[in-house]
Amino acid sequence: MNIRAAKQDDIKGLINLSGKFSREHEWAKQVPIGSIDNYAKAEEWLFGENIFKVLVAEDKGSLIGYLGVKKYQEGYEASILVDSKFRGQGIGKRLTDEVFKLIPREIEVEAWVADFNEESLKITPKLGFKFKSKFKEKNFIPGREFYVHVFTRQGGKY
């Protein structure tokens, strides 16, 4: 397994990874990381103008993990996705630790996790994020109200 910067060849891999995630969870297509279903969307998630830092994990030439930190409004947001066959092996932790070495200490990155994503609610603190707050979301998914838990982590680069 190798962690590295993203390259053009990863576009197809990110589409496949997102598609697999959306097939595994009934709600996944309704969240941004689960709706990467074409070249343009994948390219935006890997190389878009709001992308601050991205790292990917590959195994035997296949993309098995993604971590992107994006600039949004006045802050930064992290999105992470690891192939279900490779979860529990520390890939998410390695991706997170490596990308945060590239982010200046004064930058605080948020991870927003919906309450129905129970797996991520458990894992996000293990990735070094601290719970900050939660809010009720009424409009993001039509007909579905839920809480969004906001976690934060400071950059680690001096």
ABEGO torsion letter per residue (X at the ends): XBBBBBBAAAAAAAAAAAAAAAAABAAAAABAAAABABAAAAAAAAABAABABBBBBBBGGBBABBBBBBBBEABBBBBBBBBAAABGAGAAAAAAAAAAAABBAABBBBBBBBAABAAAAAAAAAAGBBBABBBBBAAABBGBBBBBBBBBBBBABX
